[in-house]
Amino acid sequence: MKKDAGRIPELDGIRVIMIFIVSWYHLWQQSWLTPRIGTYSLDYLLRSGYIWVDGTILLSAFLLFLPYARVMLHGGTAPDTRDFYRRRARRILPSWYFIILLFFFAMCLPWHLYTSPQFMVKDLATHFTFTFNFWADTYISTPLGAAPWTLAVEVQAYILFPWIAKSVMKRPVRTLGAMLLLCFGFRAWCIWSLTDYSTVVNQLIDFLDVYVLGILLSLLYVRMENAELKGPSGTAKRVLATAVFSAAVFCLLRLLRVQAASSGYTAIQRHQMEYRPLFALCFGAIVISCPFALLPLRFLLGNPVMRFLSSVSMNYYLVHQTLFVQLRRMGIPFSESDTPNMTGDSAWQSKYTWLCFGLSLVLAILITYLIEKPASRLLRKRSERK
């Protein structure tokens, strides 16, 4: 299997596909363009596109615990907690703060998108501190974009993760069991006691079972990663892994059809919480099987193009939804109708789709190579000098 400082190339492609489908869902909300492959409609895939965020969170949990899993099973020293925080701060903060300020000064202020100075201060403060998903107004009504709530959940998890990981290393059954109990207890309370799930469906506590599965899969992967995959027995293992991958994709698509058929906003979110463990199992089977699959599938997911797209995927995700909405607000591209999505202006829908994808990718590349990477190098050098 390919090695690159512990990197798993196939997961680059998995990340890119997940983030692309989430962004496609946000684009569909604006364009109402439902594509087909021949007579096969992708409507259900777009309507349930938000589910793929669960997959990105599971992938994050898997990769975060991987170094700890190797220490648990092979010995060595656990990752340094301070270094863990420094790495993630260098990776996230420069881009995130730049994007907030970019949209604030280039979009929110000129277009007068804040209803009051108080809301503006609250919105900025909570976005700078990754707490904006705790309040309905800064989570749902923010003009800075609704999609980045995922980053808030991830950063909150980063703060806790070193301590959770070390607890798992010492007392795995108790720690993971407590996480599941806390998650399922909270989720049951939400489903049975609330009638509006908007502010609870995407809280960190409601993703703890996804993190538990990611941790368990990283332990399984470490046990599997040095398996002999040459010769007839190795080929049989790769065929089996490919079959698992295919079965997981099939089951996932069936579940997405069920989720897409949910009627009403409340039912959608309730089913999202109820089916979350099943979606996580499908995503988990995809993640754990693809690195061991047959070569064509591994190349499709782990090629240089996927690696490049993966390297800019975080910034693409952070800018895409806000940019989509702003283009609609500015009337770009032009349409004679004020509601071209509702009137079915196919020429506008096609232009708008390609423009949104293209501009988001270009902006993500610029932020990655002009802001994120230079700032990360500078912060790393300053840290090394200290």
C-alpha positions as CSV (number, residue, x, y, z in Angstrom):
1,M,0.0,0.0,0.0
2,K,1.2,3.5,-0.8
3,K,2.9,5.4,2.1
4,D,3.5,9.1,2.4
5,A,4.4,10.0,6.0
6,G,1.3,8.1,7.2
7,R,-0.9,9.7,4.6
8,I,-3.8,7.5,3.2
9,P,-4.1,8.8,-0.4
10,E,-7.5,7.2,-1.1
11,L,-9.1,9.4,1.7
12,D,-8.2,12.5,-0.3
13,G,-10.7,11.4,-2.9
14,I,-13.3,10.5,-0.3
15,R,-13.0,13.9,1.3
16,V,-13.3,15.7,-2.0
17,I,-16.4,13.7,-3.0
18,M,-18.1,14.4,0.3
19,I,-17.4,18.1,0.3
20,F,-18.4,18.4,-3.4
21,I,-21.8,16.8,-2.8
22,V,-22.5,19.1,0.2
23,S,-21.6,22.1,-1.9
24,W,-23.8,20.7,-4.7
25,Y,-26.7,20.5,-2.2
26,H,-26.2,24.2,-1.3
27,L,-26.0,25.1,-5.0
28,W,-29.2,23.2,-5.7
29,Q,-30.9,25.2,-3.0
30,Q,-30.2,28.3,-5.1
31,S,-30.5,27.0,-8.6
32,W,-33.1,24.3,-8.4
33,L,-31.2,22.5,-11.2
34,T,-31.7,18.8,-10.8
35,P,-29.3,16.9,-13.0
36,R,-29.8,13.4,-14.5
37,I,-27.6,10.7,-15.8
38,G,-29.7,9.5,-18.7
39,T,-33.0,8.7,-17.2
40,Y,-31.5,8.4,-13.7
41,S,-32.4,11.4,-11.6
42,L,-30.0,12.7,-8.9
43,D,-32.8,14.6,-7.2
44,Y,-32.6,12.4,-4.0
45,L,-28.8,12.8,-3.8
46,L,-29.1,16.6,-3.8
47,R,-32.1,16.8,-1.5
48,S,-30.2,14.8,1.1
49,G,-26.8,16.4,0.4
50,Y,-26.4,17.7,3.9
51,I,-26.0,14.2,5.2
52,W,-22.5,14.0,3.7
53,V,-21.3,16.4,6.4
54,D,-21.6,13.5,8.8
55,G,-19.1,11.6,6.6
56,T,-16.6,14.5,6.8
57,I,-16.9,14.5,10.6
58,L,-16.4,10.7,10.7
59,L,-13.4,11.0,8.5
60,S,-12.0,13.7,10.7
61,A,-12.4,11.5,13.8
62,F,-10.7,8.6,12.1
63,L,-7.7,10.6,11.1
64,L,-7.4,12.5,14.4
65,F,-7.2,9.2,16.4
66,L,-5.0,7.4,14.0
67,P,-1.7,8.4,15.6
68,Y,-3.1,7.5,19.0
69,A,-4.3,4.1,17.6
70,R,-0.8,3.4,16.4
71,V,0.6,4.1,19.8
72,M,-2.0,1.9,21.5
73,L,-1.3,-1.1,19.2
74,H,2.4,-0.7,18.4
75,G,3.8,1.3,21.3
76,G,5.6,4.6,21.4
77,T,4.7,8.1,22.6
78,A,1.3,9.7,22.2
79,P,1.2,13.0,20.2
80,D,2.1,16.1,22.2
81,T,-1.0,18.0,23.2
82,R,0.5,21.4,22.6
83,D,1.7,20.4,19.2
84,F,-1.7,19.1,18.4
85,Y,-3.3,22.5,19.1
86,R,-0.5,24.4,17.3
87,R,-0.9,22.3,14.1
88,R,-4.7,22.8,14.0
89,A,-4.4,26.5,14.8
90,R,-1.9,27.0,12.0
91,R,-4.2,25.1,9.6
92,I,-7.4,26.8,10.4
93,L,-7.1,30.2,12.0
94,P,-5.4,32.2,9.2
95,S,-7.9,31.1,6.5
96,W,-10.9,31.3,8.8
97,Y,-10.3,34.8,10.1
98,F,-9.4,36.1,6.6
99,I,-12.6,34.6,5.2
100,I,-14.7,36.2,7.9
101,L,-13.2,39.6,7.4
102,L,-13.4,39.3,3.6
103,F,-17.1,38.6,3.6
104,F,-17.7,41.1,6.3
105,F,-16.1,44.0,4.6
106,A,-16.8,43.0,1.0
107,M,-20.4,41.8,1.4
108,C,-22.1,42.3,4.8
109,L,-21.3,46.0,5.3
110,P,-21.8,47.2,1.7
111,W,-25.1,45.3,1.4
112,H,-26.3,46.3,4.9
113,L,-27.0,42.7,5.8
114,Y,-27.0,43.2,9.6
115,T,-30.3,44.2,11.2
116,S,-28.7,45.9,14.2
117,P,-25.2,46.8,15.5
118,Q,-25.8,44.4,18.4
119,F,-26.3,41.4,16.1
120,M,-23.3,42.4,14.1
121,V,-21.0,42.4,17.2
122,K,-22.5,39.1,18.4
123,D,-22.2,37.5,15.0
124,L,-18.5,38.5,14.6
125,A,-17.6,37.6,18.2
126,T,-19.2,34.1,18.0
127,H,-17.6,33.4,14.6
128,F,-14.2,34.4,15.9
129,T,-14.6,32.1,18.9
130,F,-16.3,29.2,17.0
131,T,-19.4,29.4,19.2
132,F,-21.8,30.7,16.6
133,N,-23.7,27.4,16.4
134,F,-24.9,27.8,20.0
135,W,-27.4,30.5,19.1
136,A,-30.1,30.4,16.5
137,D,-29.5,33.9,15.1
138,T,-25.7,33.5,14.6
139,Y,-26.2,29.9,13.4
140,I,-29.2,30.2,11.1
141,S,-29.6,33.9,10.3
142,T,-25.9,34.9,10.0
143,P,-25.1,36.7,6.7
144,L,-21.6,35.2,7.0
145,G,-23.0,31.9,5.7
146,A,-24.7,28.9,7.3
147,A,-22.4,26.2,6.0
148,P,-19.3,26.8,8.3
149,W,-21.1,25.5,11.4
150,T,-19.2,22.3,10.6
151,L,-16.0,24.0,11.4
152,A,-17.4,25.2,14.7
153,V,-18.2,21.6,15.7
154,E,-14.8,20.4,14.5
155,V,-12.9,23.1,16.5
156,Q,-14.9,22.3,19.6
157,A,-14.0,18.6,19.1
158,Y,-10.3,19.6,18.6
159,I,-10.3,21.3,22.0
160,L,-11.5,18.1,23.7
161,F,-9.9,15.5,21.5
162,P,-6.4,15.1,23.0
163,W,-8.0,14.4,26.4
164,I,-10.6,12.1,25.0
165,A,-7.9,10.2,23.0
166,K,-5.7,9.8,26.1
167,S,-8.7,8.6,28.1
168,V,-9.5,6.1,25.3
169,M,-5.9,4.8,25.5
170,K,-6.2,4.1,29.2
171,R,-9.9,3.1,29.5
172,P,-11.3,2.5,26.1
173,V,-14.6,0.8,27.0
174,R,-15.5,3.2,29.7
175,T,-14.6,6.3,27.7
176,L,-16.3,5.2,24.5
177,G,-19.3,3.9,26.4
178,A,-19.7,7.2,28.2
179,M,-19.6,9.1,24.9
180,L,-22.3,6.9,23.4
181,L,-24.5,7.1,26.5
182,L,-24.2,10.9,26.5
183,C,-24.9,11.1,22.8
184,F,-27.9,8.8,22.7
185,G,-29.3,10.2,25.9
186,F,-29.2,13.8,24.5
187,R,-30.6,12.6,21.1
188,A,-33.5,10.8,22.7
189,W,-34.3,13.8,24.8
190,C,-34.3,16.0,21.7
191,I,-36.5,13.7,19.7
192,W,-39.0,13.1,22.5
193,S,-39.1,16.5,24.1
194,L,-38.6,19.1,21.4
195,T,-40.7,20.1,18.4
196,D,-38.0,22.2,16.8
197,Y,-34.6,20.6,16.2
198,S,-32.9,23.4,14.4
199,T,-30.4,24.3,17.1
200,V,-29.7,20.8,18.4
201,V,-29.3,18.6,15.3
202,N,-25.8,19.8,14.6
203,Q,-24.3,20.2,18.0
204,L,-21.1,18.4,19.0
205,I,-22.9,16.3,21.6
206,D,-25.1,14.9,18.8
207,F,-22.1,13.7,16.8
208,L,-20.3,11.8,19.6
209,D,-21.4,8.5,18.2
210,V,-19.9,9.4,14.9
211,Y,-16.6,10.2,16.7
212,V,-16.8,6.9,18.6
213,L,-17.1,5.0,15.3
214,G,-14.2,7.0,13.8
215,I,-12.0,6.1,16.8
216,L,-12.9,2.4,16.5
217,L,-12.3,2.4,12.8
218,S,-8.8,3.9,13.2
219,L,-8.0,1.0,15.6
220,L,-9.2,-1.5,13.0
221,Y,-7.3,0.2,10.3
222,V,-4.0,0.0,12.2
223,R,-4.5,-3.7,12.7
224,M,-5.2,-4.0,8.9
225,E,-2.6,-1.6,7.4
226,N,0.3,-4.0,7.5
227,A,-1.6,-7.0,6.1
228,E,0.0,-8.9,3.2
229,L,-1.8,-7.8,0.0
230,K,0.4,-9.6,-2.6
231,G,-0.3,-12.9,-4.3
232,P,-3.6,-14.7,-4.7
233,S,-4.6,-14.2,-1.0
234,G,-3.8,-10.5,-1.3
235,T,-5.9,-10.2,-4.4
236,A,-8.8,-11.9,-2.7
237,K,-8.6,-9.4,0.2
238,R,-8.6,-6.5,-2.2
239,V,-11.6,-8.0,-4.0
240,L,-13.4,-8.3,-0.6
241,A,-12.5,-4.7,0.3
242,T,-13.9,-3.5,-3.0
243,A,-17.1,-5.5,-2.5
244,V,-17.5,-3.9,1.0
245,F,-16.9,-0.5,-0.5
246,S,-19.6,-1.2,-3.2
247,A,-22.1,-2.6,-0.7
248,A,-21.6,0.4,1.6
249,V,-22.2,2.9,-1.3
250,F,-25.3,0.9,-2.3
251,C,-26.7,1.0,1.3
252,L,-25.8,4.6,1.6
253,L,-27.7,5.5,-1.5
254,R,-30.7,3.6,-0.3
255,L,-30.7,5.4,3.0
256,L,-30.3,8.8,1.2
257,R,-33.5,8.0,-0.8
258,V,-35.3,7.4,2.5
259,Q,-33.9,10.6,4.0
260,A,-34.8,12.6,0.9
261,A,-38.4,11.5,1.1
262,S,-38.8,13.1,4.5
263,S,-41.6,15.7,4.4
264,G,-41.2,19.0,6.2
265,Y,-38.2,20.6,7.9
266,T,-38.9,19.1,11.3
267,A,-39.2,15.5,9.9
268,I,-36.0,16.0,8.0
269,Q,-34.0,16.9,11.0
270,R,-35.7,14.2,13.2
271,H,-34.9,11.5,10.7
272,Q,-31.4,12.9,10.4
273,M,-30.8,12.3,14.1
274,E,-32.5,8.9,14.1
275,Y,-30.6,7.6,11.0
276,R,-27.3,9.2,12.0
277,P,-25.7,5.9,13.3
278,L,-26.7,4.1,10.1
279,F,-25.3,6.8,7.9
280,A,-22.1,6.7,10.0
281,L,-21.8,3.0,9.5
282,C,-22.1,3.4,5.7
283,F,-19.5,6.2,5.7
284,G,-17.3,4.1,8.0
285,A,-17.4,1.1,5.7
286,I,-16.4,3.3,2.8
287,V,-13.5,4.9,4.7
288,I,-12.1,1.6,6.0
289,S,-12.4,-0.4,2.8
290,C,-11.2,2.0,0.1
291,P,-7.4,2.0,1.1
292,F,-7.4,-1.8,0.6
293,A,-9.5,-2.0,-2.6
294,L,-8.5,-2.9,-6.1
295,L,-6.1,-0.6,-7.9
296,P,-8.6,1.1,-10.3
297,L,-10.7,2.3,-7.3
298,R,-7.6,3.3,-5.3
299,F,-6.3,5.3,-8.2
300,L,-9.6,7.0,-8.8
301,L,-9.6,8.2,-5.2
302,G,-5.9,8.7,-4.5
303,N,-4.5,10.3,-7.7
304,P,-2.7,13.7,-7.7
305,V,-5.7,15.6,-8.8
306,M,-7.7,14.4,-5.8
307,R,-4.8,15.2,-3.5
308,F,-4.6,18.8,-4.8
309,L,-8.4,19.3,-4.5
310,S,-8.3,17.8,-1.0
311,S,-5.6,20.4,-0.1
312,V,-7.9,23.3,-0.9
313,S,-11.1,21.6,0.2
314,M,-11.3,23.2,3.6
315,N,-11.3,26.7,2.2
316,Y,-13.6,25.7,-0.6
317,Y,-16.1,24.5,1.9
318,L,-15.8,27.7,4.0
319,V,-16.5,30.0,1.1
320,H,-18.8,28.2,-1.2
321,Q,-22.2,28.6,0.3
322,T,-21.8,32.3,1.2
323,L,-20.5,33.0,-2.3
324,F,-23.4,31.2,-3.9
325,V,-25.9,33.3,-2.0
326,Q,-24.0,36.5,-2.8
327,L,-24.0,35.8,-6.5
328,R,-27.8,35.4,-6.4
329,R,-28.1,38.6,-4.4
330,M,-26.0,40.5,-7.1
331,G,-28.0,39.0,-10.0
332,I,-24.9,37.2,-11.4
333,P,-25.3,35.8,-14.0
334,F,-28.0,38.0,-15.5
335,S,-31.5,36.7,-16.1
336,E,-34.6,38.5,-17.2
337,S,-36.5,36.8,-14.4
338,D,-36.2,37.9,-10.8
339,T,-36.6,34.2,-9.8
340,P,-34.9,32.2,-12.6
341,N,-34.7,29.1,-10.5
342,M,-38.5,29.1,-10.0
343,T,-39.3,29.9,-13.7
344,G,-37.0,27.1,-14.9
345,D,-34.5,29.3,-16.8
346,S,-32.3,26.5,-17.8
347,A,-29.7,28.7,-19.5
348,W,-29.3,30.7,-16.3
349,Q,-29.3,27.5,-14.1
350,S,-26.4,26.1,-16.2
351,K,-24.4,29.3,-16.2
352,Y,-25.0,29.9,-12.5
353,T,-23.9,26.3,-11.6
354,W,-20.6,26.4,-13.5
355,L,-19.9,30.0,-12.2
356,C,-20.5,29.0,-8.6
357,F,-18.3,25.9,-8.7
358,G,-15.5,27.7,-10.7
359,L,-15.4,30.9,-8.6
360,S,-15.5,28.9,-5.3
361,L,-12.6,26.7,-6.4
362,V,-10.5,29.7,-7.6
363,L,-11.2,31.6,-4.4
364,A,-10.3,28.5,-2.3
365,I,-7.0,28.1,-4.2
366,L,-6.1,31.7,-3.7
367,I,-6.8,31.6,0.0
368,T,-4.9,28.4,0.4
369,Y,-1.7,29.5,-1.3
370,L,-1.8,33.2,-0.5
371,I,-3.1,33.1,3.1
372,E,-3.2,29.7,4.7
373,K,0.1,28.2,3.6
374,P,2.3,31.3,4.0
375,A,0.7,32.1,7.4
376,S,1.2,28.5,8.5
377,R,4.8,28.5,7.6
378,L,5.3,31.8,9.4
379,L,3.6,30.6,12.6
380,R,5.5,27.4,12.5
381,K,8.9,29.2,12.3
382,R,7.9,31.5,15.1
383,S,6.9,28.5,17.2
384,E,10.2,26.7,16.5
385,R,12.2,29.8,17.5
386,K,10.4,29.9,20.8
